[in-house]
């Protein structure tokens, strides 16, 4: 018999899909797919019946399932939505290990003794999961976490699958070897004629270790039912969340902000008591019509009670600055910390915070009076046209990721970028020696060399140098939103360089090299 410890695994099928559907108010019984970087990350059972599978390109998935609902995969949402389930299961069975969002493992000895057997313990877990709103969960019991998880996944037609003690190797034998090896090792084993875990387990231990190393030996032990992994119970994190129900529901923003002020102070004091500060929060609002609003907020330093109340007010205002009545009365408000940090990383220096601290307090005060978008900072985003790359970010919000700005944008302007970018179109005239406007044909060639240049009706001046044109094509697949323009550079008589654009309406200045 192997030395693996009897383990219970609770598995919630399609958890990422279920969490995303709850967040966006979508029926999980519909064909739903979560995408990441243009590929299907996970999908619902209905979508799988239509032929959608993990790893498919989005267009192929939509071709196979014409009614497919597409949502963006959010790993943080997976963890956040699963935390209430973990806490609910911990109330009846302590000592849980979260293998991944949607999958829990625990030692079988304690629950089986308490509930009178492994099957009874599994039924109790299923009842608890159903009470937490997780339908269709499955439980597997076997020697070791890996075999127990496979038992939960293999329970066709039944929600509980108990593998007898010592029977893990026989249970795992017909399963594919790809469950314990990476893609490269799987391909090699297939070439050697090894396709199942049973065939892999039959190989000599020394030969497997010598050929595949420590990772191969670990996979070999798993395939043979000799898993040495143990359940590592988690330490439940401290609960900093605050929630307030309003009875009767509140219909005005100023009333709600005033009513929640005490709970906001309690929220900050809970973390301050253990020397933590909060730099990111999520605000959840429920109204009396069944509506739900959830948004994450960041802070450039750390949240104070007043900052928390301001974010609640801004979320309710939805971009407005008036404390007017709401379309639907609010019945519940919940604040969840998403980013916390040690206070030691935010202490003032020996000589105080200096000018930066005074600037921060000043901008925060102005923002509290003008609203969330009343104070903005400049950032560089992604795009092809320079005006599209100018992004104004509300003070305290996260700037666009550098990856988006630095990603390959065919047709984008390389460094060095012009200093002055015109947000409004500035018409220019570019003419040849005969005074005829210079044109660009369908093949991207100019009709004649430019000789004179004028801006916004000014007097023409000679062109000292020019370069181009360079085509910029956007959304060629969308007939309504497609755009094709040509960039052109000229140096005027005063030595000033201009970046011009030619489109269907003529020439206009995009930027100037000051």
Secondary structure, 3 states (H helix, E strand, C coil): CCCCCEEEEEECCCHHHHHHHHHHCCCCCCCEEEEECCEEEEECHHHHHCCCCCCCEHHHHHHHCCCCEEEECCHHHHHHHHHHHHHHHHCCCCCCEEEECCEEEEEHHHHHHHHCCHHHHHHHHHHHHHHCCCCCCEEEEEECHHHHHHHHHCCCCCCEEECCCCCHHHHHCCCEHHHCCCHHHHHHHHHCCCCEHHHHHCCCHHHHHHHHHHHHHHHHHHHCCCCCCCCCCCCCCCCCCEEEEEEEEEEEHHHHHHHCHHHHHHHHHHHHHCCEEEEEEEEEEEECCCCEEEEEEECCCCCCHHHHHHHHHHHHHCCCCCCCEEEEEEEEEEEEEEEEEEHHHHCCCCCCCHHHHHHHHHHHHHHHHHCHHHCEEEEECCCCCHHHHEEEEECCCCCCCHHHHHCCCCCCCCCCCCCEEEEEEEEEEEECCCCCECCECCCCCECCCCCEEEECCCCCEECCEEEEEEEEEECCCCCCCCEEEEEEEEECCCCCEEEEEEECCEEEEEEEEC
